[in-house]
Amino acid sequence: MDSFSLGTHTVGRVGFGAMQLPGPGVFGPPRDHEQAIAVLRRAVELGINHIDTAQFYGPNVANELIREALHPYPADLALVSKVGGKRDDQANWLPAQQPDELRADIEQNLTTLRTDRLAAVNLRVFGGHDPSAPAEVDRELFDRQLTAMIKARDEGLIDGIGLSSVTVDHLRIALDRTEIACVQNAYNLVDRTSQPVLDLCIEHDIAFVPFFPLGSGFAADNPVLGHPAVVREATKFGRTPAQIALAWTLSVAPNVLLIPGTSSVAHLEENIEVRDITLDDDVKTELDDAA
Ligand SMILES: NC(=O)c1ccc[n+]([C@@H]2O[C@H](COP(=O)([O-])OP(=O)(O)OC[C@H]3O[C@@H](n4cnc5c(N)ncnc54)[C@H](OP(=O)(O)O)[C@@H]3O)[C@@H](O)[C@H]2O)c1
């Protein structure tokens, strides 16, 4: 299957994540402005119609680059953002979890991206010790957050509500109240702690959009691209480790949508080729067992 529904939108299974476009540490302007613009334009040229972003990437930088490169947007382009965090002057990542902050962040995204509505916005839950791992449910706050997200959707600011960095409990509570368009949790070949969340998404036909599919840009020793099984299969098939890792992620389930992040046109072109790669059963089994 080449596409899947993301709420009311249908998107190709290989999209693009804009987090690598700002400067080092996802802070400040890009190292190479023209290259960042070229990556975005090439993504659309290659048929990508799902771009993931956040106002706090930069902050403002990723959204401003997207607007500069792509506005007016192609009709089929699904722009998806996330709210729930902010940055300070020292580049720290801080929570901004109160409902009024979520609302202000949605409105800020619309302004920066110069659009009337977004295909979906993820409520990014922060709260645990590890910022990339889901925190336990704060029921009182989560209910108020959902109310704010439902209001934004009902007022037409966003087409769909997404959830990010959530547990199975979050997703069940949210589904009792409303439709969920997508879930975005960390997930890759070596980190499958969100498998139960993915399984629940499969059960409900909800798009699961893994972040860090390539092991992230933060890790000094990339645990995915340097994994021996990934390197071995890449060598065997004349593919790159990134292509093998992404092909494995796509093979996990039809509702998995990729948003690999890159600041390089060459890497983007390499990553998009994964649309044409099918892993044989024995290769998939070997990679399944790799974690
Ligand atoms: N919801 C959340 O909390 C959350 C958290 C993190 C990320 N995200 C979203 O998920 C997207 C993906 O995650 P991510 O960008 O953090 O990590 P990622 O996609 O796992 O990895 C990005 C890293 O891989 C490198 N890379 C990309 N393509 C490559 C290739 N073909 N060969 C070798 N290296 C390659 C990039 O460097 P180059 O720039 O040099 O290519 C960058 O260092 C983000 O862009 C963002 O939109 C969401």
The ligand as an SDF file (V2000), in Angstrom:
LIG
                    3D

 48 52  0  0  0  0  0  0  0  0999 V2000
    6.7830   14.2520   18.1840 N   0  0  0  0  0  0  0  0  0  0  0  0
    7.9960   14.4180   18.6410 C   0  0  0  0  0  0  0  0  0  0  0  0
    8.2300   14.6170   19.8270 O   0  0  0  0  0  0  0  0  0  0  0  0
    9.1400   14.3730   17.6890 C   0  0  0  0  0  0  0  0  0  0  0  0
   10.4490   14.2190   18.1870 C   0  0  0  0  0  0  0  0  0  0  0  0
   11.4860   14.1650   17.2870 C   0  0  0  0  0  0  0  0  0  0  0  0
   11.2360   14.2380   15.9350 C   0  0  0  0  0  0  0  0  0  0  0  0
    9.9720   14.3950   15.4640 N   0  0  0  0  0  0  0  0  0  0  0  0
    9.6760   14.4270   14.0060 C   0  0  0  0  0  0  0  0  0  0  0  0
   10.1580   13.2160   13.4560 O   0  0  0  0  0  0  0  0  0  0  0  0
   11.0410   13.5050   12.3690 C   0  0  0  0  0  0  0  0  0  0  0  0
   12.0820   12.4170   12.2720 C   0  0  0  0  0  0  0  0  0  0  0  0
   12.8990   12.4000   13.4350 O   0  0  0  0  0  0  0  0  0  0  0  0
   14.3530   13.0420   13.4810 P   0  0  0  0  0  0  0  0  0  0  0  0
   14.5700   13.9390   12.3080 O   0  0  0  0  0  0  0  0  0  0  0  0
   14.5290   13.5990   14.8250 O   0  0  0  0  0  0  0  0  0  0  0  0
   15.2890   11.7890   13.4160 O   0  0  0  0  0  0  0  0  0  0  0  0
   15.5620   10.6780   12.2810 P   0  0  0  0  0  0  0  0  0  0  0  0
   14.6900   10.8850   11.1070 O   0  0  0  0  0  0  0  0  0  0  0  0
   15.5570    9.3670   12.9790 O   0  0  0  0  0  0  0  0  0  0  0  0
   17.0790   10.9640   11.9240 O   0  0  0  0  0  0  0  0  0  0  0  0
   17.5390   12.1780   11.4560 C   0  0  0  0  0  0  0  0  0  0  0  0
   19.0480   12.0280   11.3350 C   0  0  0  0  0  0  0  0  0  0  0  0
   19.3530   11.0910   10.3120 O   0  0  0  0  0  0  0  0  0  0  0  0
   20.2010   11.6910    9.3410 C   0  0  0  0  0  0  0  0  0  0  0  0
   19.8130   11.1530    8.0380 N   0  0  0  0  0  0  0  0  0  0  0  0
   18.6510   11.3540    7.3520 C   0  0  0  0  0  0  0  0  0  0  0  0
   18.6570   10.6510    6.2090 N   0  0  0  0  0  0  0  0  0  0  0  0
   19.8400   10.0000    6.1690 C   0  0  0  0  0  0  0  0  0  0  0  0
   20.4350    9.1390    5.2230 C   0  0  0  0  0  0  0  0  0  0  0  0
   19.8100    8.7740    4.0970 N   0  0  0  0  0  0  0  0  0  0  0  0
   21.6800    8.6520    5.4890 N   0  0  0  0  0  0  0  0  0  0  0  0
   22.3270    8.9980    6.6380 C   0  0  0  0  0  0  0  0  0  0  0  0
   21.8230    9.8200    7.5590 N   0  0  0  0  0  0  0  0  0  0  0  0
   20.5820   10.3130    7.3320 C   0  0  0  0  0  0  0  0  0  0  0  0
   19.9790   13.1750    9.4630 C   0  0  0  0  0  0  0  0  0  0  0  0
   21.1490   13.8840    9.0940 O   0  0  0  0  0  0  0  0  0  0  0  0
   21.2220   14.7870    7.7370 P   0  0  0  0  0  0  0  0  0  0  0  0
   20.4930   16.0370    8.0270 O   0  0  0  0  0  0  0  0  0  0  0  0
   22.6800   14.9430    7.5400 O   0  0  0  0  0  0  0  0  0  0  0  0
   20.5850   13.9540    6.6450 O   0  0  0  0  0  0  0  0  0  0  0  0
   19.7420   13.3300   10.9680 C   0  0  0  0  0  0  0  0  0  0  0  0
   20.9570   13.3830   11.6690 O   0  0  0  0  0  0  0  0  0  0  0  0
   11.5970   14.8910   12.7120 C   0  0  0  0  0  0  0  0  0  0  0  0
   12.1860   15.5120   11.5870 O   0  0  0  0  0  0  0  0  0  0  0  0
   10.3900   15.5810   13.2760 C   0  0  0  0  0  0  0  0  0  0  0  0
    9.5820   16.0830   12.2180 O   0  0  0  0  0  0  0  0  0  0  0  0
    8.9190   14.4380   16.3240 C   0  0  0  0  0  0  0  0  0  0  0  0
  1  2  1  0
  2  3  2  0
  2  4  1  0
  4  5  1  0
  4 48  2  0
  5  6  2  0
  6  7  1  0
  7  8  2  0
  8  9  1  0
  8 48  1  0
  9 10  1  0
  9 46  1  0
 10 11  1  0
 11 12  1  0
 11 44  1  0
 12 13  1  0
 13 14  1  0
 14 15  2  0
 14 16  1  0
 14 17  1  0
 17 18  1  0
 18 19  2  0
 18 20  1  0
 18 21  1  0
 21 22  1  0
 22 23  1  0
 23 24  1  0
 23 42  1  0
 24 25  1  0
 25 26  1  0
 25 36  1  0
 26 27  1  0
 26 35  1  0
 27 28  2  0
 28 29  1  0
 29 30  1  0
 29 35  2  0
 30 31  1  0
 30 32  2  0
 32 33  1  0
 33 34  2  0
 34 35  1  0
 36 37  1  0
 36 42  1  0
 37 38  1  0
 38 39  2  0
 38 40  1  0
 38 41  1  0
 42 43  1  0
 44 45  1  0
 44 46  1  0
 46 47  1  0
M  CHG  2   8   1  16  -1
M  END
$$$$
